[in-house]
Amino acid sequence: MVGLVLPVVAVLFVLGLAAAALGSRLKHPAAVAVNLLLIGFLFYLLNAGGAEPGDSAGNGNPGLLLWIPLLVLGLLLPVQLHFTNGLLMRLGPAPLAAVLLGLAAHQAAGFEIQRIRYRVLREEMLEVMARPDTEPNRRAAEDMLGGLDSIRMSSHFFHMNTYLLFVGWVVIAVIVLRLARELRERKDRTEKA
């Protein structure tokens, strides 16, 4: 637990410094890149915080504390992307729809990868539970499949695939909002004419 307190404080400190330094420039593309890097770093910390089978997991998952800055940065990212005058905002409705379809395909592939990873993990747990020295192995296996509060599941939920899925969902939300705004503006123009 003490080992994760320092990274949490460091991430929050860096986040505060970045927000203070950037101020109204949070809409700048460099600020979006910094936010994406910070989110990636949090995913890395959460992945690295997972305990291996047979290691002591301690009491609960201290990595859950990193969800607070991850949530803040995750909520800030769509706002940044929406107000940034980058390529995403300069595209017309047809190219945006094509990007949206590509992102939907990426999400489907990413979820399939997650499903395969979970199936492999589950098979490993069934093997562990079938061993003769069952009681310690059974407790470890049940702990590994315990959900988000299990430290052993951190490495399953936080890795490059889930990072890309996370960013993909944010971009999908921004594109849907952009298309909805475009349709609303088009409807307003036709009603005025």
C-alpha positions as CSV (number, residue, x, y, z in Angstrom):
1,M,0.0,0.0,0.0
2,V,2.8,2.4,0.9
3,G,4.5,1.6,-2.4
4,L,1.6,3.0,-4.4
5,V,1.0,6.1,-2.3
6,L,4.1,7.8,-3.7
7,P,3.1,7.2,-7.4
8,V,-0.5,8.4,-6.7
9,V,0.9,11.6,-5.1
10,A,3.3,12.0,-8.0
11,V,0.6,11.6,-10.6
12,L,-1.7,14.0,-8.9
13,F,1.2,16.5,-8.5
14,V,2.1,16.2,-12.2
15,L,-1.6,16.6,-13.1
16,G,-1.9,19.7,-11.0
17,L,1.3,21.2,-12.5
18,A,0.1,20.4,-16.0
19,A,-3.3,22.0,-15.4
20,A,-1.7,25.1,-13.8
21,A,0.9,25.5,-16.5
22,L,-1.5,25.0,-19.4
23,G,-4.4,27.0,-18.0
24,S,-6.6,28.0,-20.9
25,R,-4.2,26.1,-23.3
26,L,-5.8,22.8,-22.2
27,K,-7.3,22.8,-25.7
28,H,-3.9,22.8,-27.3
29,P,-3.0,19.5,-29.1
30,A,0.1,19.2,-26.9
31,A,-2.1,19.2,-23.9
32,V,-4.2,16.4,-25.4
33,A,-0.9,14.4,-26.0
34,V,0.2,15.0,-22.4
35,N,-3.3,13.8,-21.2
36,L,-3.0,10.7,-23.3
37,L,0.5,10.0,-21.9
38,L,-0.7,10.5,-18.3
39,I,-3.6,8.1,-18.9
40,G,-1.2,5.6,-20.5
41,F,1.1,5.9,-17.4
42,L,-1.8,5.3,-15.1
43,F,-2.7,2.2,-17.1
44,Y,0.9,1.1,-16.8
45,L,0.9,1.6,-13.0
46,L,-2.3,-0.3,-12.6
47,N,-1.0,-3.2,-14.8
48,A,2.3,-3.3,-12.9
49,G,0.5,-3.3,-9.5
50,G,-1.0,-6.7,-10.1
51,A,0.3,-9.6,-8.0
52,E,1.5,-12.8,-9.6
53,P,0.0,-16.2,-8.6
54,G,1.6,-17.4,-5.4
55,D,2.6,-13.9,-4.3
56,S,1.0,-12.2,-1.4
57,A,-1.7,-9.8,-2.5
58,G,-2.0,-8.0,0.7
59,N,-5.4,-6.5,1.7
60,G,-7.4,-5.5,-1.3
61,N,-6.2,-3.5,-4.3
62,P,-4.4,-0.3,-3.5
63,G,-4.3,0.4,-7.3
64,L,-8.0,1.4,-7.0
65,L,-6.6,4.8,-5.7
66,L,-5.3,5.4,-9.2
67,W,-8.8,5.3,-10.5
68,I,-9.4,8.8,-9.2
69,P,-6.8,10.5,-11.4
70,L,-7.7,8.1,-14.2
71,L,-11.4,9.2,-14.0
72,V,-10.4,12.9,-13.9
73,L,-8.1,12.6,-16.9
74,G,-10.7,10.4,-18.7
75,L,-13.4,13.0,-18.2
76,L,-11.0,15.8,-19.3
77,L,-10.0,14.0,-22.5
78,P,-13.4,14.2,-24.4
79,V,-13.7,17.9,-23.4
80,Q,-10.2,18.5,-24.8
81,L,-10.8,16.6,-28.0
82,H,-14.2,18.4,-28.5
83,F,-12.7,21.9,-28.2
84,T,-9.4,21.2,-29.9
85,N,-9.4,22.4,-33.5
86,G,-7.5,19.3,-34.7
87,L,-8.0,17.0,-37.6
88,L,-11.0,15.3,-35.9
89,M,-12.9,18.5,-35.7
90,R,-12.1,19.6,-39.3
91,L,-13.5,16.5,-40.9
92,G,-16.9,16.5,-42.5
93,P,-19.8,14.2,-41.6
94,A,-18.9,11.5,-44.1
95,P,-15.2,11.0,-43.1
96,L,-16.3,11.2,-39.4
97,A,-18.8,8.4,-40.0
98,A,-16.0,6.3,-41.7
99,V,-13.7,7.0,-38.7
100,L,-16.6,6.0,-36.4
101,L,-17.1,2.7,-38.3
102,G,-13.3,2.0,-38.1
103,L,-13.4,2.7,-34.3
104,A,-16.4,0.4,-33.9
105,A,-14.4,-2.4,-35.7
106,H,-11.5,-1.7,-33.4
107,Q,-13.7,-1.9,-30.3
108,A,-15.2,-5.3,-31.5
109,A,-11.7,-6.7,-32.1
110,G,-10.5,-5.3,-28.7
111,F,-13.4,-6.9,-26.8
112,E,-12.7,-10.2,-28.6
113,I,-9.1,-10.0,-27.4
114,Q,-10.2,-9.3,-23.9
115,R,-12.6,-12.3,-24.0
116,I,-9.8,-14.6,-25.2
117,R,-7.5,-13.3,-22.5
118,Y,-10.2,-13.9,-19.8
119,R,-10.9,-17.4,-21.1
120,V,-7.2,-18.3,-20.9
121,L,-7.0,-16.9,-17.4
122,R,-10.1,-18.8,-16.4
123,E,-8.6,-22.1,-17.8
124,E,-5.4,-21.4,-15.8
125,M,-7.5,-20.9,-12.6
126,L,-9.4,-24.2,-13.3
127,E,-6.0,-26.0,-13.5
128,V,-4.9,-24.4,-10.3
129,M,-8.1,-25.5,-8.5
130,A,-7.7,-29.1,-9.8
131,R,-4.2,-29.5,-8.2
132,P,-3.9,-31.8,-5.1
133,D,-2.8,-29.0,-2.7
134,T,-6.2,-27.4,-3.3
135,E,-6.9,-25.0,-0.4
136,P,-4.1,-22.4,-0.9
137,N,-4.5,-22.8,-4.7
138,R,-8.3,-22.5,-4.5
139,R,-8.1,-19.3,-2.5
140,A,-5.6,-17.8,-4.9
141,A,-7.7,-18.8,-7.9
142,E,-10.9,-17.4,-6.4
143,D,-9.0,-14.2,-5.5
144,M,-7.8,-13.9,-9.1
145,L,-11.3,-14.0,-10.5
146,G,-12.6,-11.8,-7.7
147,G,-13.3,-8.7,-9.9
148,L,-12.0,-5.2,-9.9
149,D,-11.2,-5.1,-6.2
150,S,-8.8,-8.0,-6.6
151,I,-5.2,-6.9,-7.0
152,R,-4.6,-10.0,-9.1
153,M,-7.0,-8.7,-11.8
154,S,-5.3,-5.3,-12.2
155,S,-3.0,-6.7,-14.9
156,H,-6.0,-8.3,-16.7
157,F,-8.0,-5.0,-16.8
158,F,-5.1,-2.6,-17.4
159,H,-2.8,-3.2,-20.4
160,M,-2.3,-1.8,-23.9
161,N,-5.5,-3.3,-25.3
162,T,-7.7,-1.8,-22.7
163,Y,-5.9,1.5,-23.0
164,L,-6.6,1.6,-26.7
165,L,-10.2,0.6,-26.0
166,F,-10.5,3.4,-23.4
167,V,-9.2,6.0,-25.8
168,G,-11.3,4.6,-28.6
169,W,-14.5,5.0,-26.6
170,V,-13.5,8.6,-25.8
171,V,-13.0,9.3,-29.5
172,I,-16.3,7.6,-30.4
173,A,-18.1,9.8,-27.8
174,V,-16.5,12.9,-29.3
175,I,-17.4,11.9,-32.9
176,V,-21.0,11.2,-31.9
177,L,-21.3,14.5,-30.2
178,R,-19.7,16.2,-33.2
179,L,-22.1,14.5,-35.6
180,A,-25.0,15.4,-33.4
181,R,-24.0,19.0,-33.3
182,E,-23.5,19.0,-37.1
183,L,-27.0,17.6,-37.6
184,R,-28.5,20.0,-35.2
185,E,-26.9,23.0,-36.9
186,R,-28.0,21.7,-40.3
187,K,-31.6,21.3,-39.0
188,D,-31.5,24.9,-37.6
189,R,-30.2,26.2,-41.0
190,T,-33.0,24.5,-42.9
191,E,-35.7,25.8,-40.5
192,K,-34.4,29.4,-40.8
193,A,-34.4,29.2,-44.6
